[in-house]
């Protein structure tokens, strides 16, 4: 291969890496806006505006839309364009059922794979200060603690497949989870449930930890059923 061909090949590889970087950057930002409800369900997302905002081509925007559509965060409607996915009650109930199985498995594997002291920091996190924050309706503190619990568990579980499945589901339900926390009493109940789960994990009882986590998800499902007219 002559020097000109080598140079051209390097240019193609460099251009490809840049395109991937632009797409990833756009996907990450749009995902953040969607899961934080900055782009509520049903919001229209315009290619031209995003291309201008991020200084990328419209083809890069379409690439990002394809990834977000695969993750169930947006849908592309003929003659309308891309909109943030609006999940119906039946879809959320299905996700609760799947979460019960997967998050129960996550907790069981995490318990089996760790020494008891691994959970000490989380037990401290879910202590008096957080209990007071929940009582004072500081739901950001509670959601942050739940996210840390989840991340610690999935890291300890050690399953890339499980991580991928849960990440996809988490993105789709985060906005609704935040709204569910606003229902009086739900955050306090969830807080107590996670204290019990952590105590079971600290004692090394993987079966009990799994059972408690599955009960936690079933409880959230029941709250959703009771208040879905308000939440949707």
C-alpha positions in Angstrom: 0.0 0.0 0.0 1.5 3.4 -1.0 1.7 6.4 1.3 -1.2 8.2 -0.3 -3.5 5.2 0.3 -2.3 4.9 3.9 -3.0 8.6 4.4 -6.5 8.2 2.9 -7.2 5.2 5.1 -6.2 7.2 8.2 -8.4 10.1 7.2 -11.4 7.7 6.8 -10.8 6.1 10.2 -10.4 9.6 11.8 -13.6 10.8 10.2 -15.4 7.6 11.3 -14.3 8.1 15.0 -15.4 11.7 14.9 -18.8 10.7 13.6 -19.2 8.1 16.3 -18.1 10.6 18.9 -20.7 13.2 17.7 -23.5 10.5 17.7 -22.6 9.3 21.2 -22.5 12.8 22.5 -25.9 13.5 21.1 -27.4 10.3 22.3 -26.1 10.9 25.8 -27.5 14.4 26.0 -30.9 13.5 24.6 -31.1 10.5 26.9 -30.3 12.8 29.9 -33.0 15.3 28.8 -35.6 12.6 28.3 -35.1 10.7 31.6 -35.0 13.9 33.6 -38.3 15.0 32.0 -36.8 18.0 30.3 -38.3 16.5 27.2 -41.7 15.2 28.4 -43.5 12.2 26.7 -45.0 13.4 23.5 -42.5 16.1 22.9 -41.4 16.5 19.3 -37.7 16.5 18.6 -36.6 18.3 15.4 -33.6 17.2 13.4 -32.7 20.7 12.1 -32.7 22.3 15.6 -30.5 19.6 17.1 -28.1 19.7 14.1 -27.7 23.4 14.7 -27.4 23.2 18.5 -24.7 20.4 18.4 -23.0 21.6 15.1 -23.5 18.1 13.5 -25.0 16.9 10.3 -28.6 15.8 10.1 -27.4 12.3 9.3 -25.7 12.2 12.7 -28.9 13.3 14.3 -30.8 10.5 12.5 -28.1 8.0 13.7 -28.8 9.2 17.3 -32.5 8.9 16.8 -32.1 5.3 15.6 -30.2 4.4 18.8 -32.8 6.1 21.0 -35.6 4.4 19.2 -34.0 1.0 19.8 -33.8 1.8 23.5 -37.5 2.7 23.6 -37.0 6.3 24.4 -38.4 7.9 21.2 -40.5 6.8 18.3 -40.4 8.1 14.7 -43.8 8.7 13.3 -44.3 9.1 9.5 -45.1 12.7 8.5 -44.5 13.9 12.0 -40.9 13.0 12.9 -39.4 11.9 16.2 -41.3 12.3 19.5 -40.5 11.2 23.0 -42.1 7.9 23.7 -45.4 8.0 25.7 -45.9 4.7 27.5 -49.3 3.6 28.4 -50.4 2.0 31.7 -50.1 -1.6 30.2 -46.6 -0.9 29.1 -45.5 0.3 32.6 -47.2 -2.8 34.2 -45.2 -5.1 31.9 -42.0 -3.3 32.8 -42.8 -3.7 36.5 -43.1 -7.5 35.9 -39.8 -7.6 34.1 -38.1 -5.5 36.7 -39.2 -7.7 39.5 -37.4 -10.7 38.0 -34.3 -8.8 36.8 -33.8 -6.7 39.9 -34.4 -9.7 42.2 -31.7 -11.5 40.3 -29.4 -8.5 40.5 -29.7 -8.4 44.3 -29.2 -12.2 44.6 -26.1 -12.2 42.5 -24.7 -9.1 44.2 -25.2 -10.7 47.6 -23.6 -14.0 46.6 -20.6 -12.2 45.0 -19.6 -9.9 47.9 -18.3 -9.9 51.5 -20.7 -8.5 54.1 -18.7 -5.3 54.6 -19.3 -4.4 51.0 -22.7 -3.1 52.0 -21.7 -1.0 55.0 -21.5 2.3 53.1 -24.9 1.8 51.6 -26.4 0.9 55.0 -24.9 4.1 56.4 -26.3 6.0 53.4 -29.8 4.6 54.1 -29.6 5.8 57.7 -31.0 8.6 59.8 -30.0 11.5 57.5 -31.7 10.0 54.5 -34.7 9.1 56.6 -35.0 12.7 57.6 -34.6 13.9 54.0 -37.4 11.6 52.9 -39.6 12.9 55.7 -38.9 16.5 54.5 -39.8 15.5 51.0 -36.2 15.8 49.7 -36.9 13.4 46.9 -33.7 14.3 45.0 -31.7 12.9 47.9 -33.7 9.7 47.9 -33.5 9.2 44.1 -29.7 9.7 44.3 -29.5 7.1 47.0 -31.6 4.6 45.0 -29.3 5.2 42.0 -26.2 4.5 44.2 -27.8 1.3 45.5 -28.6 0.2 42.0 -25.1 0.9 40.7 -23.4 -0.9 43.6 -25.7 -3.9 43.1 -25.2 -4.2 39.3 -21.4 -3.8 39.7 -21.3 -6.5 42.3 -23.6 -8.8 40.3 -20.9 -8.9 37.6 -23.2 -9.6 34.6 -22.9 -7.5 31.5 -26.1 -8.9 30.1 -28.0 -8.0 33.2 -26.5 -4.5 33.2 -27.6 -3.9 29.6 -31.1 -5.1 30.2 -31.5 -3.0 33.4 -30.0 0.1 31.9 -32.5 0.0 29.1 -35.4 -0.4 31.4 -34.1 2.2 33.8 -34.0 4.8 31.1 -37.6 4.1 30.2 -39.0 4.2 33.7 -37.0 6.9 35.5 -39.3 9.8 34.7 -42.3 7.8 36.0 -40.3 6.7 39.1 -39.7 10.3 39.9 -43.4 11.1 39.6 -44.3 8.0 41.7 -42.1 9.4 44.5 -44.4 12.4 44.8 -47.3 10.2 45.9 -47.6 10.7 49.7 -46.2 7.8 51.5 -44.4 6.0 48.6 -40.9 7.3 49.3 -41.1 6.5 53.0 -42.2 2.9 52.3 -39.5 2.5 49.6 -36.9 3.8 52.0 -37.9 1.2 54.7 -37.9 -1.6 52.1 -34.4 -0.8 50.9 -33.2 -0.8 54.5 -34.5 -4.3 54.9 -33.0 -5.4 51.6 -29.6 -4.1 52.6 -29.7 -5.8 56.0 -30.4 -9.1 54.2 -27.5 -8.5 51.9 -25.2 -7.6 54.8 -26.1 -10.9 56.4 -25.4 -12.8 53.2 -28.9 -14.1 52.8 -29.2 -14.0 49.0 -32.6 -15.7 48.9 -34.2 -13.3 51.4 -32.6 -10.3 49.7 -34.1 -11.4 46.3 -37.5 -11.9 47.9 -37.5 -8.5 49.5 -36.4 -6.8 46.3 -39.1 -8.5 44.4 -41.7 -7.4 47.0 -40.3 -3.8 46.7 -41.1 -3.8 43.0 -44.5 -5.4 43.5 -45.2 -2.7 46.0 -44.3 0.0 43.5 -46.5 -1.7 41.0 -49.5 -1.6 43.4 -48.9 2.2 44.1 -48.8 2.8 40.3 -52.1 0.9 39.8 -53.7 3.0 42.6 -52.5 6.4 41.3 -52.0 5.8 37.5 -54.7 8.4 36.7 -52.6 11.0 38.4 -49.3 9.7 37.1 -50.0 9.3 33.4 
